[in-house]
């Protein structure tokens, strides 16, 4: 289990567990800070001590290999796993570089040192400043609160009101600081994954640029470089989407903290001051305790905890509640007090003091306490009702109408489903289309409604359903396979779960996925790849019932599920699964083991990209492509992580160069046009130019395969964009030997790529 998510609602409880979670996050940031400092020091050694270059590289490799990112939540995406493993990859690369004593270190300051130091000072430094501010506000607030609670009830009412007002202002300020600090901690925890890795990639490219065989090394590393860059882009895109959701949740909780205080339907939590009576002449004392009341058993658990004593936790005590009555100020010179009668201590009454009048009412309502006549327990909150969307015949008709219109009028529009319409027009269209009396408008021919309004209306309708299209009940079941297992196991699990949906839900979901597959087929024009559509529709089609930070962290897995549904919609919605084995089951065929390309790279140095020469831009630039508002999530994701397959640009690769993807090839599966570039330029002016070998030089001596045909004897699912997917019986043309041992290269259905040698037989 990684770091626990920090819930904004816990900022208002400020429990001991919450403080422990904050300490864990702070410790992780301190560890990252120390790591970056050490890395920075090692980098300077590489620059200043060329005579000791080998020793400095070994130390640098050790630092990389020993560090590992902590993650928030209970699982990582495939992209995050690759990013986490990338440091170990880099460490092994550096060990191989130890034999290359002729390296010349140049531009390390610009490509590695400055970005890391900037991240450490701007991000980790600001977190440290926020930490001091938070600790100061904690001390200030709880000291003021204790002074208020010790204030005599016999004071004049204006004095009491003034004191209450001052403490309330401090409380609000403290809670706002707490919420901001929690948001800052989680923001940096997520950001560091790519902010730390990208400068390291830059360092590697700087080192290998000055190699005599730099061009050849770049070709060797091209496969891993592409995969890791896609991982980083996908992680960054999901981070942007997650951050917007977290900020939105923070604002909602800040506006109505009382609605989010009840963290569990079976218990209530908070601080109470408990009166401890002592024998004469010592009187009594009041001790602050964090209390948890379990409603069903009527058990009150109390643990002593003082924020100002270093957060040390005392012994836990539990009592069983019999009754609870408000204690008036004429009986005790303290406000907000309750008398609790305990069943396991007959005749003993426990007197406790709440933090405020609202807090007193909260505990009275939780414990079923009795109030004097004239008091009103609690408040009734009601949420404004939005659009009355239902999954009925009218709703299904609207979905079909909208899909038909989008595919007819705007399937090639750039940023389809990302560029949003005017809010008032979108809501008007939804209300019009779900009204039985006025829903006969044909959107495919109506000029009144533009495409972006129709796409936004379709998303709004799906979000406004009383229950998500993929249902609350199956939410965890859908998320679970996305967190683990192979691509085949994930697809099989999702296939089974789809057929557990209600019939109407499955029908609408099938229509939508078929439509989104059509949109993805036009991604070269509309820039909406499968991964981009997953980002847009993940939170729309599936969401948990509760609004928590932990739930928001699952957004990335929602996207993966939607990607699987889009990519395999024909199979999932066309066939009923015969059986639904667990994801751990073995495949139904016994294919030979595929040759790993990674192991063959470990014995030689590998090239990595240089972000200084890399111009990665989102597939859609809001400022250049459209004046309309767009969704907040970045459009930087270029590949689907559900199957790690891609219709890349290998189609255009000439036969004599098919064994290596060109260095300047695009990372994106789309194409670039106008002012909205979608591809990343990988050209590096500092890379030595190597003359392309002739056909005779490029051919391996003794090759037994040259321009022949081959037939597949086992099915294969591509794991990378340079490989081909195929079924048994597929015929490959122009088959030649690959530079990678155990692999061939061939052409299938107009696309050229790598083929496992032991999966085919030559003809």
Secondary structure as UniProt FT lines:
FT   HELIX           8..13
FT   HELIX           16..48
FT   HELIX           50..52
FT   HELIX           53..66
FT   HELIX           78..97
FT   TURN            98..99
FT   TURN            101..102
FT   HELIX           109..113
FT   HELIX           114..119
FT   HELIX           120..124
FT   HELIX           125..149
FT   TURN            153..154
FT   HELIX           157..209
FT   TURN            212..213
FT   HELIX           214..255
FT   HELIX           257..260
FT   TURN            265..266
FT   STRAND          267..277
FT   TURN            280..281
FT   STRAND          284..294
FT   TURN            295..298
FT   STRAND          299..305
FT   HELIX           307..309
FT   STRAND          313..327
FT   TURN            329..331
FT   STRAND          337..342
FT   TURN            343..344
FT   TURN            346..347
FT   STRAND          349..353
FT   HELIX           357..367
FT   TURN            373..374
FT   HELIX           393..409
FT   TURN            411..412
FT   TURN            414..418
FT   HELIX           423..433
FT   TURN            436..438
FT   TURN            443..445
FT   HELIX           451..463
FT   TURN            469..470
FT   TURN            473..474
FT   HELIX           475..482
FT   HELIX           487..498
FT   TURN            499..500
FT   HELIX           503..521
FT   HELIX           523..526
FT   HELIX           530..541
FT   HELIX           549..552
FT   TURN            553..554
FT   HELIX           555..567
FT   HELIX           569..574
FT   TURN            583..584
FT   HELIX           597..601
FT   TURN            602..603
FT   HELIX           611..613
FT   HELIX           622..625
FT   TURN            641..643
FT   HELIX           649..652
FT   HELIX           655..657
FT   TURN            658..659
FT   TURN            663..664
FT   TURN            674..675
FT   TURN            685..686
FT   HELIX           695..698
FT   TURN            701..702
FT   STRAND          706..712
FT   TURN            721..722
FT   TURN            728..729
FT   STRAND          731..737
FT   TURN            741..742
FT   STRAND          743..748
FT   TURN            749..750
FT   STRAND          751..756
FT   HELIX           757..759
FT   STRAND          760..762
//
